[in-house]
């Protein structure tokens, strides 16, 4: 990957993760919890959200290696006891981030189709095509990775709303170790996670192609 490619990936990551974390904060505020606002996270300022390793280094290294791109940012604080709808409210706060990434990817795919850089034969290798492909890849990577039902990833919050009390307590203990759990996932389960993500991302892209009637 050349310097222009690295800068493109970096810019897409910065915008995508900022929107991801900001939507956590905005959803929490919408549901009645002002914790994120009080701590300065109810903002689109990327400096308030980025984590040097999870937001920048890890995704860039994965991009250079040619693997599925995933990462994270500083967790947005929220108080589940102040949210409307209890555990379901907490699940909505958690899901707001990755669903934002899915929406960005879908929008980028649509832009690619409308502008002609995406067709049934693939994506054109043009400057716009590179930006569109990077935006789709990065955001689908963030979406799939964060939707894994493993604490402290966002997908685990959906389980909180459904799981029995004993399972919730176990998940809470795992979540306390936060960043260490993410490190363990990356180091110990990298190949498995990569396979799951690649399959999931391709399935989502196939769905996008079906929606936009490519190849039909």
C-alpha positions in Angstrom: 0.0 0.0 0.0 1.4 3.4 -1.0 1.3 6.6 1.0 -1.9 7.8 -0.7 -3.6 4.5 0.2 -2.5 4.8 3.8 -3.7 8.3 4.1 -7.1 7.3 2.5 -7.4 4.5 5.0 -6.5 6.8 7.9 -9.0 9.4 6.9 -11.8 6.9 6.5 -11.0 5.3 9.8 -10.9 8.7 11.6 -14.3 9.8 10.2 -15.9 6.3 10.6 -14.8 5.8 14.2 -15.7 9.3 15.2 -19.2 8.8 13.9 -19.4 5.4 15.6 -18.5 6.7 19.0 -20.6 9.9 18.6 -23.7 7.9 17.9 -23.2 5.9 21.1 -23.1 9.2 22.9 -26.1 10.8 21.1 -28.2 7.6 21.6 -27.4 7.6 25.3 -28.3 11.3 25.6 -31.5 10.7 23.6 -32.5 7.9 26.0 -32.0 10.1 29.1 -28.4 9.7 30.2 -26.2 12.8 30.1 -23.0 11.0 31.2 -21.3 11.2 27.8 -22.2 14.9 27.5 -20.8 15.6 31.0 -17.5 13.9 30.1 -17.2 15.7 26.8 -18.0 12.8 24.5 -21.2 14.2 23.0 -19.2 15.6 20.1 -17.9 15.0 16.6 -14.4 16.0 17.6 -12.3 12.9 16.8 -9.7 13.8 19.4 -12.3 13.1 22.1 -12.8 9.5 20.8 -9.7 8.0 19.3 -7.5 5.4 20.9 -3.9 5.4 19.5 -3.8 1.6 19.2 -7.4 0.6 18.5 -8.4 3.5 16.2 -5.1 4.1 14.4 -2.4 1.6 14.7 -4.4 -1.7 14.6 -6.6 -0.8 11.6 -3.7 0.6 9.6 -1.5 -2.5 10.2 -4.4 -4.7 9.1 -4.9 -2.6 6.0 -1.2 -2.8 5.1 -1.3 -6.6 5.6 -4.3 -6.8 3.4 -6.6 -8.5 5.9 -10.1 -7.5 7.1 -9.9 -4.1 8.8 -11.3 -3.7 12.3 -10.6 -1.7 15.4 -12.3 0.4 18.1 -12.0 3.6 20.1 -12.2 4.9 23.7 -15.5 3.5 25.1 -18.2 6.1 25.5 -19.3 6.2 29.1 -23.0 5.7 30.0 -25.0 4.9 33.1 -27.5 2.0 32.3 -29.5 2.9 35.3 -30.3 6.3 33.9 -31.4 5.1 30.5 -35.0 4.5 29.5 -36.0 0.9 28.8 -33.3 -0.6 31.1 -31.1 -3.3 29.4 -32.9 -2.7 26.1 -31.9 1.0 26.3 -28.3 -0.1 26.9 -28.5 -2.4 23.9 -29.7 0.5 21.8 -26.8 2.6 22.9 -24.3 -0.2 22.0 -25.9 -1.0 18.7 -26.0 2.7 17.6 -22.3 2.6 16.8 -21.9 -0.5 14.6 -25.2 0.2 12.9 -23.8 3.6 11.9 -20.9 1.9 10.3 -23.2 -0.4 8.4 -25.2 2.6 7.2 -22.0 4.4 6.1 -21.0 1.3 4.1 -24.4 1.1 2.5 -24.3 4.8 1.6 -20.8 4.5 0.1 -21.9 1.5 -1.9 -24.8 3.5 -3.2 -22.6 6.4 -4.2 -20.3 3.9 -6.0 -23.3 2.5 -8.0 -24.7 5.9 -8.8 -21.4 7.3 -10.0 -20.6 4.2 -12.0 -17.5 3.1 -10.2 -19.3 0.0 -8.9 -20.9 -2.2 -11.4 -21.6 -5.9 -11.9 -18.0 -6.4 -13.0 -16.5 -4.9 -9.8 -15.1 -1.6 -8.6 -13.1 0.7 -10.9 -9.5 1.4 -9.9 -9.9 5.1 -9.9 -9.3 7.7 -7.1 -13.1 7.7 -6.3 -13.2 3.9 -6.6 -10.4 3.6 -4.0 -12.2 5.9 -1.6 -15.5 4.1 -2.1 -13.9 0.7 -1.6 -11.9 1.8 1.5 -15.1 3.3 3.0 -17.0 0.1 2.5 -14.2 -2.2 3.7 -13.4 -0.2 6.8 -17.0 0.3 7.9 -18.1 -3.3 7.3 -15.0 -4.4 9.2 -15.9 -2.2 12.1 -19.5 -3.3 12.0 -18.8 -7.0 11.9 -16.0 -6.9 14.6 -18.0 -4.8 17.0 -21.1 -6.9 16.6 -19.3 -10.0 17.9 -21.1 -11.0 21.1 -18.0 -10.9 23.2 -17.6 -8.3 26.1 -16.6 -5.5 25.8 -17.6 -5.3 22.1 -20.9 -3.7 21.3 -22.6 -7.0 20.2 -22.4 -8.3 23.8 -24.9 -5.7 24.9 -27.7 -7.3 23.0 -27.0 -10.4 25.0 -27.4 -8.5 28.3 -31.0 -7.8 27.4 -31.7 -11.5 26.7 -29.3 -13.4 29.0 -30.2 -14.7 32.5 -28.8 -13.0 35.5 -25.9 -15.4 36.1 -24.7 -15.0 32.5 -24.8 -11.2 32.8 -22.6 -11.3 35.9 -20.0 -13.4 34.1 -20.1 -11.0 31.1 -19.7 -8.0 33.5 -16.6 -9.6 35.0 -15.1 -10.1 31.5 -16.0 -6.6 30.5 -13.9 -5.2 33.4 -10.8 -6.2 31.6 -11.9 -4.3 28.4 -8.8 -3.6 26.4 -7.0 -6.8 27.5 -10.0 -8.9 26.2 -9.7 -7.1 22.8 -5.9 -7.9 22.7 -6.6 -11.5 23.5 -9.2 -11.7 20.7 -6.8 -10.2 18.2 -3.7 -12.3 19.3 -5.3 -15.6 20.1 -8.2 -15.8 17.7 -6.9 -13.7 14.9 -7.2 -16.3 12.1 -10.7 -17.4 13.2 -11.9 -13.8 13.6 -10.5 -13.0 10.2 -12.3 -15.9 8.6 -15.6 -14.9 10.3 -15.2 -11.3 9.3 -14.3 -12.1 5.7 -17.3 -14.4 5.2 -19.6 -11.9 6.9 -18.4 -8.9 5.0 -18.7 -10.7 1.6 -22.3 -11.8 2.6 -23.2 -8.1 3.4 -21.7 -7.0 0.1 -23.7 -9.6 -1.7 -26.8 -8.2 0.0 -25.9 -4.7 -1.2 -25.5 -6.0 -4.7 -28.9 -7.6 -4.6 -30.5 -4.4 -3.2 -28.9 -2.3 -6.0 -29.8 -5.0 -8.6 -26.2 -5.5 -9.7 -25.8 -8.4 -12.1 -29.6 -8.7 -12.5 
